[in-house]
Amino acid sequence: MAPSDKLDLGRVLVIGGCGFLGHHVVNLVLRDWNSSSVAVVDLRCQRNRRPASDGVEYVEADITDADNLAKVLGRLRPDVVIHTASPPAQGSSAISNDLFKKVNVDGTRAVIAACQQAGVQALVYTSSASILSDNTSDLVNADEEYPVIRGKQQTEYYSETKAQAEELVLAANRAAEAPKLLTTSIRPSGIFGEGDVQLVYHTVQIYKTNKDKVQVGDNSNLFDFTYVENVAHAHLLAARALLLTASNPTIPLDHERVDGEAFIVTNGSPVYFWDMMRAIWRAAGSPRGTSHVWTLSRDLGLVLGLLSEIAFGIMRKPPTFNRQRIIYSTMTRYYDISKARTRLGYEPLVTLTEGVQRAVKWTMENDPRMGAPVKA
């Protein structure tokens, strides 16, 4: 539940509120928080809608259309804007990269301008903990003091655009053109949950198609995953903190500040990567342990990934098995969330185990692509 000293969030707008994370933010506002109104702006508003009786207003708008977005916010006059809109972190083609820049960078720039014009008090941006990774080196208990990886060192263009957008958001905090706008950024790691069409869906598919017999690496790499409701919770705690700051005539001390700051958010329970995969498989019905597993070395996996990329490139299809997936599944990547705990009062609402059960149950019941598993 939300803190006992609930603050009325006023008029709340969730940008991307029909998406994976965004609709969980909407659900949590309605369940746990006080607000005078809740609105959603999304490119398409047909999915993940609340019942009409909940009173959520849905507005279809393209955030890259700056003029129209400004008109929408001018009419809604939100006190709090939570900006979750982003393409999925997939793809490395020129088309994908153009979309990442258009939505994550140009769209966020338009969101900031619209917030400034509409007199918004609090803007919370969904960034990503991946902006601290060069996708090769391990991250061990990394915190917000770690450098953001940019330019040639950042091999994932999605992360590059998320970092650029975060920089824009934080620079807009108390900016001269709109000094009353306070901003902050949430950096989640490995989000999963109901509505997840990446991690949980693909992992369940591996089991369903009987491809869960291979493990890459020795499973000694710890990784941070985060249940989506906990990420939504962190966004609302951040919004609350910004509103409290706005109502206070004095600027907080550096060790207390939320405005102009970024916060890493996880479940606070790093796990060995392949243990997480097997937890998902068990929740999907797998009776198998580890005795059937064939362990593939990381180096051999990289060679096979390269060959897969070449073969699929010839067929002009996206590879189902590539080098980046090998690197991702064998690297250590976990974080220190002390800053979020101290300044936001963040603690996960849902454990990793419970989150896996909920996410897999939803995937099995709601995704029509799920069929019966292939027998071993």
N, C-alpha and C positions, 0 to 999 in steps of 0.2 A: 504493500500500500504506500501511498504518498506520505510525506511527513505529516505529523499531527498538526503542525502549525501551517496548515494550508493557506496559500495566498491565492486570491482570485486572479486567474490569469487574464481576465478581461476577454477581449475579442481575439481569438486564436485563429491563425491561418496556417495550414499545412500545405506547403508546395510539394507536389509529388505525393499527395495524400491518398491516391489510389494505388500507389506502388507497394512494393514489399515492405519496406520499413515504414513508409508514410502512413499506411492504413493502420499499422500497429500504434503509431503515435496518436492517431485519431481515436482508436479504441481506448487507449489509456487515459487520454484527456477526459473522455466521457465517463470512464469507470472510476477514476481515482482523483480527479481534480475539479476544482470549481472554475467555471468560465461563464461569461455572459453569452458567447456565441462561438461556434466552431464552423470554419469554412475550409474548403479544399480547392486548390487550383491544380489541375493536371491536364496533360495533353489529351487524354481520354478518360472519361469518368464512368465507364460502364462496369468495371470490375471493382471488387472490394468496397462496395458502397454500404453504408449503414442504412438501416430501415428509415423510411421517411419520418417515422415518429420520433426519431432521435434529433431531428431538426438541423442536421448538418447541411450546409449549402454547398453544392458542387458547381464549380465553374470550369468549363473547358477553355484552356488558354495555353498558348505556346510561350514559354518563358523567354525564348529568344526574340520574340516580338516585343521590344522594349516599350513602344508607345502603348500598345494594347494592355500590356501588363501593368503599366503605370495607371491606366484608367481603371483596371480591375481593383487594384489596391486602393486607389482613390475613392472608389465606391464602398469597399468593404471596411476601410479604416481600421485595420487590425492593430492591436497593441503588441502582439507577439507574432512573429513569423518564424516558422520552422521549415527550413529549406532542405528537403531530402531528395529532390529530383536529380536523377543521374542515370545515364545508360548503364546496363550491367557491365561489370568489369571483365568483359570478354572481347576477344578479337584483337588483331594487330594489323588489319588491312588499312589502306589509305581511307576507305570509307568509314571504318570504325574510328580511326583517329580524327577525322573531320567531325564526326558526331560527338566524340569526347570533348573536343575543343568548343564546338558550337554550344553544347548544353552546359558542360561543367564550367567553362570559362566565360564565354559570352553571355550565357543564360544567367550565371551568377552575377555578372556585372550589371545586368538588367534588373535582377532582383534587388540588388543593393540600391540602385538609383530609384527604383519604385518605392522601396522602404523609406528612403530619405525624403522623397516628395510627399509621401502619405503620412509622415509623422509617426512612424513605427518606433516603439520604445526598445524592443528586444528582437534581435535576429540571431537565431541559432542555426549554424550550418553543419551539415553532415559531411565531414571530411573522411579520411581513412588512415588507419595506422600504417598502411602500406607505403605511405609517403616517406617513412623512415628507412625503408628497405631498398637496397640496390639489387635485390633479387638474386644475390649470390652469397653475400656474407650473412652469418648468423646474427640474430638479435637476441641478446640474453638479458632479460629483465630491463628492457629499454624503457626510458621515460621521456618526458617532454624536453629534456635537455639535449637529447640526441639531435644531430643535425637533420634537417629535411633534405632528402636526396633529390637533386634537380639536374637538368641538362643532360650531358652525355653519360653521367653516372647512373641516371635513372633509365633503366631499360624498358619499363612499362609506361607507355604513353598515358594510359588511364591515370596512373599515380601522379605523373607529371601535371596533368590538368587538374587533378584534385588539389595538389599542392599550390598551384597557381591560384585556384579559386579560393582556397583558404587564406592565402596571402591578401587577396582583395578584400575578403570579409573582415579580417582582423585589422586591416588598414582603415576600414570604414568606421571603426570604433571611435566615438567622440570626434569624428572628422569635422573640420571647420564648416563644411557646407550643411552638416546636420549633427550638431554636437550632442543632441539628446538621444541619438541612436546608439545603443550599446550592442556589441556583437561578441560572439564566442563561437568556438568550433569544437565539435566532438569527433574524435578519431577512433572509430570502432575497429576491431580486428575479427575477421572470420565470422561475419554475421550469418546465422542460420535460424530457421524457425518455420512456422506455418506460412505458406506462400512462397517459400524458398524454391526457386527453379534452378539453382546452381549447385551448391554443396550437397544438400540432402537429396535432391532429385537424382543427380548424377551418381552419387554413392549408392543409393538404393538400386539404380539401374545396373550398376556393376554386379550387385548380388543377384538381381533378377535375371540377368543374362549369363549367370554362372561364370563370371570373370573375377571372382574374389579369391582366386587361388595364388595370386602373385602379390608379393610385398617388395617394394623397392627400398633398399637400405636396411639397416639393422634395427630400426624403430627406437633409436636412442634420442631422437630429436623432439624436444618439447614444443608445443604449438598452442597459441591462444585462440579459442573459438568463443563466440559471444552469442547468447540467445537473444533473439530480436526484441523481445519485450524489455529486456534489460537495457538495450540500446535506446529504445523509446523512452524509458524511464529517465535515463541520463539526460536526454534532450529536454525533458520537462523540468528536471531539477535545474538545469542550466538556465532555462527561461525564467524560472522562479527567482533564481539568484540575480539575473539581470534586472528584473523588475524591482527587487529589493534594493539593488544598488541605485536604480533610477530614482527611487523614493527617498534616498538618503542624501542630504546636502553635502556630505563629505565624501571624497574619493577613498575607496578602501586602501588599506596598506598592501604593499606588493605581495605579501605572503597570503593575503586573503582574496585577492582580485579574481574575478571571473571574466569581467569584460576585457576584451582584447587578448584573451588567453585561449589556448588550445588544451584539450583534455583527452587523454587516451582512456578508452573504456573497453573492458573485457569482462568475462565472467569471474576473473580472479582465480581461475582454476586451470592452469596450463596442463595439458595432457600429452602423452606421446601420440604422435600423429596417427599411426596405424591403430592405436587403441581406440581413437575416435571413430575411425572408419569401421572397425569391428563392432563398436557400440551401436552404430547406425544399422549395420547388417543384422545384429541380434534383434534390434527393435523391429526390423522388417521381417523377422522370422527365421533367420539363419540359425541352424542348430550346431554349426561347426565352430571349432575352436581354432587353434593355430597349427595343429598337427598336419593339416593338408596344405599348408602354405609353402610356396616355392619362393625363396628369397633371391631377389635379383640385385646385383651390386649397382650402386649409383652410376658408375662409369659405363657399365654395359647398358643400363637404362638410357643414358644420354645418347649412346650410339644408336640404339633402337629408335629412340625418339627422333633423331636426325633422319634416319632412313624413312620413318613414317612421314615426316614433314616433306621429304623429297617425293615420296610416292604419291601422297595426296596432292602435292603441288602439281604434279604431272596431270592428275585427274581433275585439277582445279576445284578441289573440295577442301574444306577445313579439316585438318588432322584431328582424329579422336585421341591420339596419343602423341605428345610432343615433348621437347626438352624442358619447356617451362614447367610442365606438370611434374616431371621427374625432380626438378630442382625444388619445387614447391613442397613436394611430399617428403623431401629428405633434409630440408633446412630447419634449423632451430629458430623459432620466432615467437617469443613471449615477452610480456610487458609488465611494467610496474604501474599500478593504477592508484598509487598513494595520493597523487594530486587531486584526482576526481573524488576520492574518498574524503579528503580533508576539506576541499573548498566547495564541492557540490553536495557533500553528504551522501555520496553514491554508495550503495551496496546492491549487489544483484538481487532481484526479486525472485528469480527462478534459477535453480541449480542446473548445472550442465546435464546431469542425468535426466532430470525431469524435462528439460528443454528438448533433448534428443527424442524422448518418448512422444512428446507432443508433436514435434516436427515430422517424425516418421509416420505417425498415425494420420496426420493431415495429408501427407503426400500419398499414402496408400489409399486413402478414402476419396481424395479429390482430384488426383491427376489421372486423366483417362488413358495416359500412355503407359500406366502400370499394368502389367499382366502377370500371369502366374510365373513363378521362377522356373528356370530350366533345371531339371533334376541332374544331380551330380552323377 
